[in-house]
């Protein structure tokens, strides 16, 4: 009888060993690959901007047979406006089209030379009250940081005044077309939101403009040469998915 429990114990241990041997070994599972989030600049966007600028303007008084220089001045001030555009990204390269419209308050004047001409001893003033830019962009992105250059067409609303004895004698207003080039740096700080800085140079066509006389003045024609430099801070909201997966 004492041998029976011992035999049962030996039989149970043998069965347990055989069952353990039949179990499959735990399979090796490879860790899932790391997924990095990559900023995507593609999509439509809309935004606002603000900053300052300076327009360098030179006048010549035009008369039959010649002209008389009236001097140059810088029209400085602030500007604010908005932009809308579309970008598409291929690898690290980003391409885009953009339209921008701004209110402006660039104003400056200079004293005209005394020399027997109609403007002698007075002063002239140039003001820019609005401008627009239509540009293409080419940029390179380091994830959520984008550097770009731009170029295209520009349109500016100019106003001209001639002063004598503190009063306006001649005045005129025109819309001038030209070209623009610029560069910017933009940072995506949140999903779909980005902020950036931009520099733009506008070079305008050189043309003659007729000024209308006001009381105590006489109609005249001036030849205007002008270019504009601006620095802007921009805030954009982009429509669409902000991130793509990069394995």
C-alpha positions in Angstrom: 0.0 0.0 0.0 2.9 2.4 0.7 4.1 1.9 -2.9 0.8 3.1 -4.4 1.0 6.8 -3.5 4.7 6.9 -4.6 3.7 5.4 -8.0 0.9 7.9 -8.4 3.3 10.8 -7.7 5.8 9.6 -10.2 3.1 9.1 -12.9 1.8 12.7 -12.3 5.3 14.2 -12.6 5.9 12.3 -15.8 2.6 13.5 -17.3 3.3 17.2 -16.4 6.7 17.0 -18.0 5.3 15.6 -21.2 2.5 18.2 -21.3 5.1 21.1 -20.9 7.2 19.7 -23.7 4.2 19.7 -26.0 3.5 23.4 -25.4 4.8 25.7 -28.2 7.5 28.2 -27.3 6.4 31.9 -27.1 6.8 33.4 -30.5 9.2 36.5 -30.9 7.3 39.7 -31.7 9.1 42.6 -33.3 8.5 46.0 -31.8 6.3 48.2 -34.0 8.2 50.8 -36.0 8.5 54.4 -34.7 6.2 56.9 -36.5 7.3 60.5 -36.7 4.8 63.3 -37.3 5.8 65.5 -40.3 4.3 68.9 -40.9 2.4 69.2 -44.2 2.3 72.7 -45.8 -0.2 71.7 -48.5 -3.6 73.3 -48.7 -5.6 76.5 -49.0 -4.8 79.2 -46.4 -6.0 82.6 -45.3 -4.4 85.1 -43.0 -3.7 88.6 -41.8 -0.5 90.7 -41.9 0.9 94.0 -40.5 4.1 95.9 -40.5 5.7 99.0 -42.0 7.2 100.3 -45.2 9.1 103.1 -47.0 8.5 104.3 -50.5 11.3 106.2 -52.2 9.8 108.7 -54.7 11.4 111.2 -57.1 9.5 113.9 -59.0 10.4 115.8 -62.2 8.3 118.7 -63.4 7.6 118.1 -67.1 7.1 120.9 -69.7 7.4 121.0 -73.5 11.0 120.4 -74.4 12.3 119.2 -71.0 11.9 118.6 -67.3 13.1 120.0 -64.0 14.0 117.7 -61.0 11.9 118.5 -58.0 13.8 116.3 -55.5 13.2 112.9 -53.8 11.7 111.8 -50.5 10.9 108.7 -48.5 7.2 108.1 -47.6 7.1 105.9 -44.5 4.3 104.5 -42.3 2.4 101.4 -41.3 0.3 98.9 -43.2 -2.2 96.1 -42.4 -4.1 93.7 -44.6 -4.7 90.1 -45.5 -3.7 87.3 -47.8 -5.2 84.1 -49.3 -3.3 81.4 -51.2 -2.7 77.8 -51.9 0.4 75.7 -51.4 1.4 72.1 -52.3 4.3 70.2 -51.0 6.6 67.6 -52.8 9.1 66.1 -50.5 10.7 69.1 -48.8 9.9 71.5 -51.6 6.8 73.8 -51.3 5.2 75.7 -54.2 2.4 78.3 -53.9 0.3 81.0 -55.3 -0.9 84.0 -53.2 -3.0 87.2 -53.5 -2.5 90.0 -50.9 -4.3 93.3 -50.3 -3.3 95.9 -47.8 -4.3 99.3 -46.5 -1.3 101.6 -46.1 -0.4 105.0 -44.7 3.0 105.8 -46.2 3.6 109.5 -46.4 6.6 111.8 -47.1 7.5 115.2 -48.6 10.4 117.4 -49.6 11.0 121.1 -50.3 11.3 121.9 -54.0 14.3 123.8 -55.3 13.9 127.5 -55.9 14.7 128.3 -59.5 11.9 130.1 -61.2 9.9 126.9 -62.0 6.2 126.6 -60.9 7.0 124.4 -57.9 10.1 126.4 -56.7 9.9 127.3 -53.1 7.0 125.0 -52.3 6.9 121.4 -51.3 5.7 118.1 -52.7 4.1 115.1 -51.0 3.5 111.5 -51.9 1.2 109.2 -50.1 0.5 105.5 -50.6 -2.9 104.4 -49.2 -3.2 100.8 -50.5 -1.4 98.2 -52.4 -1.8 94.6 -53.7 0.5 91.7 -54.6 -0.1 88.7 -56.8 2.8 86.3 -56.4 4.1 82.8 -56.9 6.2 81.1 -54.2 9.0 78.5 -54.1 10.1 77.3 -50.7 12.0 74.6 -48.8 10.6 73.1 -45.6 12.4 71.6 -42.6 9.3 69.9 -41.1 7.3 72.8 -39.6 9.8 75.6 -40.6 9.4 77.0 -44.2 11.8 79.4 -46.0 10.5 80.8 -49.3 11.1 83.3 -52.0 8.3 85.0 -54.0 7.8 87.2 -57.1 5.0 88.5 -59.3 3.0 91.6 -59.9 2.2 94.6 -57.7 -0.3 97.5 -57.8 -0.1 100.6 -55.7 -2.6 103.5 -55.1 -0.6 106.8 -55.0 -1.7 110.3 -54.2 0.4 113.5 -55.0 0.1 117.0 -53.6 1.9 120.3 -54.3 1.9 122.8 -51.5 2.4 126.6 -51.6 2.3 128.7 -48.4 0.9 125.7 -46.5 -2.0 125.1 -48.9 -2.5 122.5 -51.6 -2.1 124.0 -55.0 -2.1 120.9 -57.2 -3.2 117.3 -56.5 -3.6 114.0 -58.3 -4.2 110.3 -57.7 -3.3 107.2 -59.8 -3.0 103.5 -59.7 0.5 102.2 -60.7 1.5 98.7 -61.7 4.9 97.1 -61.3 6.6 94.0 -60.0 7.6 92.6 -56.7 10.1 90.2 -55.2 10.4 89.0 -51.6 11.4 86.4 -49.1 10.0 85.0 -45.9 10.4 82.6 -43.0 7.3 80.8 -41.6 6.9 78.6 -38.5 4.0 76.1 -37.9 3.4 76.5 -34.2 0.1 74.6 -33.9 -2.1 72.3 -36.1 -3.1 74.4 -39.1 -1.6 77.7 -37.7 1.6 79.4 -38.7 3.3 82.7 -38.1 6.1 84.3 -40.1 8.0 87.3 -41.2 8.4 88.6 -44.8 10.3 91.3 -46.7 9.0 92.6 -50.0 10.5 95.0 -52.5 8.1 96.7 -55.1 9.5 98.3 -58.2 7.0 100.5 -60.1 6.8 101.7 -63.6 8.1 105.2 -64.3 5.4 107.4 -65.8 4.0 110.9 -66.3 1.0 112.0 -64.3 -1.2 115.1 -64.7 -2.0 117.0 -61.5 -5.2 119.0 -61.3 -5.2 122.6 -60.1 -7.1 123.6 -57.0 -7.7 127.3 -56.2 -4.5 129.3 -56.4 -2.8 126.6 -58.4 -2.2 125.6 -62.1 -2.5 122.2 -63.7 0.9 120.5 -64.3 2.5 117.3 -65.4 5.0 115.4 -63.3 7.2 112.4 -64.0 7.4 110.0 -61.0 9.9 107.3 -60.2 9.2 105.1 -57.2 10.0 101.9 -55.4 8.8 100.5 -52.0 10.4 98.3 -49.3 8.2 96.6 -46.7 8.6 94.3 -43.7 5.6 92.3 -42.5 4.5 89.9 -39.8 2.0 87.3 -41.0 -0.4 84.9 -39.3 -2.0 82.2 -41.5 -4.7 79.5 -41.0 -4.4 76.5 -43.3 -7.4 74.3 -44.2 -6.8 70.6 -44.4 -4.8 68.0 -42.5 -1.7 69.5 -40.8 0.3 66.3 -40.3 1.3 63.3 -42.3 2.9 60.1 -41.0 6.6 59.5 -41.7 8.0 56.0 -41.0 
